[in-house]
Amino acid sequence: MRCAFRAAFPVAGLALFAGLAQAVTVEGGKSKQRDCFVQFLTDGVGFPEGASRFKGVTCRDGDTCDGDGASDGRCRFLALFCLNQASEALPRCSPPASVESIDVSGKVGKGKNAALDTTDIDQAIADLGLPRSDEVCTAPVAIDVPVEGPNGKGEFSSGRAKLKAKSSTSKGKDKDRYQLVCLPGPNVVPPSTTTTDP
């Protein structure tokens, strides 16, 4: 995972600047009073389809939402954490609030060693200089999500990352969950594949 920039940006025009032509906002929590204080943005298709509030974002390996642009067995989600965004989906949430801290954790894939490396996310949040009560986003951060497989039949399946964000604000605690799903591309090559000489 890598961070493309080391700066904080105002929300206006940031999605285009970051190359997020199909940016989707994921509020991530259950609180309709606090979910607008910290939100997650990335490129792709929001799910569930037709919902006013999305649980996560789907991308197909190699599509325009894939930040590395290659069908290489993983999707690179360029993600932003944005503060104090007014949202039609959250009419009962009234920014601004002073966002004092954001703690992000998560896992990519399955297994006991699937913990998400949040080093770049933590740095991007630190660069915001919290506490802040303005409308602002972190710099884009790259989160790589590999597809699963191949299984015993040689087939690939969707890979998934699950993130949790715990935020403290002047208007209360905000707990959010975000999902990133990577669908296999047409010519998928597993990221871990290596070639050895006979």
MOZICOR-V117363 format. One record per helix or strand of 2 or more residues. SS is the DSSP state (@ for helix, = for strand). FROM is the first residue (numbers start at 0). LEN is the number of residues. If there is no record, write none. Layout:
BEGIN
ss=[SS,SS]
from=[FROM,FROM]
len=[LEN,LEN]
END
This chain:
BEGIN
ss=[=,@,=,=,=,=,=,@,=,@,=,=,=,=]
from=[8,13,22,37,44,55,73,87,98,118,135,140,158,171]
len=[2,4,4,6,3,5,10,3,10,8,2,6,11,12]
END
